[in-house]
Amino acid sequence: MVYKKIIGGLVAAKALRSLQKPPTIIPPSGFSVLNIEQKGLTGRKWRVHYIKDDQANLKRFFDVQKGSSGRISGSDRWKFKW
């Protein structure tokens, strides 16, 4: 009986997670976004993988939480739209 509740909870969490939409990422010039993946159980955190256009063999990433509107890295400004 307990197993049914646990499995039901996991299915519900996965369904809720799939309803979350990723943010729209506006990278600064000279950067390209490779992919965005959901992190965590609730899906409120997203991992953004990107490259600098002049260093295409070096992949980098950062995490974004729901509600953040931007990120500044040196002189580069990233914008996030939810």
Residue, then its C-alpha position, 0 to 999 in steps of 0.5 A: m500500500v505504501y509503495k502505491k503512494i510512493i509511486g503515485g507521488l513520483v508520477a505526479a512529481k514527474a508530470l508537474r516537472s514536465l509542465q514547467k517551461p524553460p526560460t527564454i535566454i538572451p545571450p550577449s553577443g559572441f555567445s551561443v546557447l547549446n541547451i537548457e536542462q531542468k535540474g532538481l525535483t521541483g524543476r525550478k532550476w535550469r542549467v544553461h550550457y553555452i560556448k563562446d563563439d571564439q572558443a567553440n571547444l570550451k563548453r561552460f554552464f551556469d544555473v538559473q532559478k525561476g524569478s531571476s531576470g539576468r546574469i552579469s559575467g564580467s562585461d557580459r550581460w545575460k537576460f532571462k525571460w520567464 
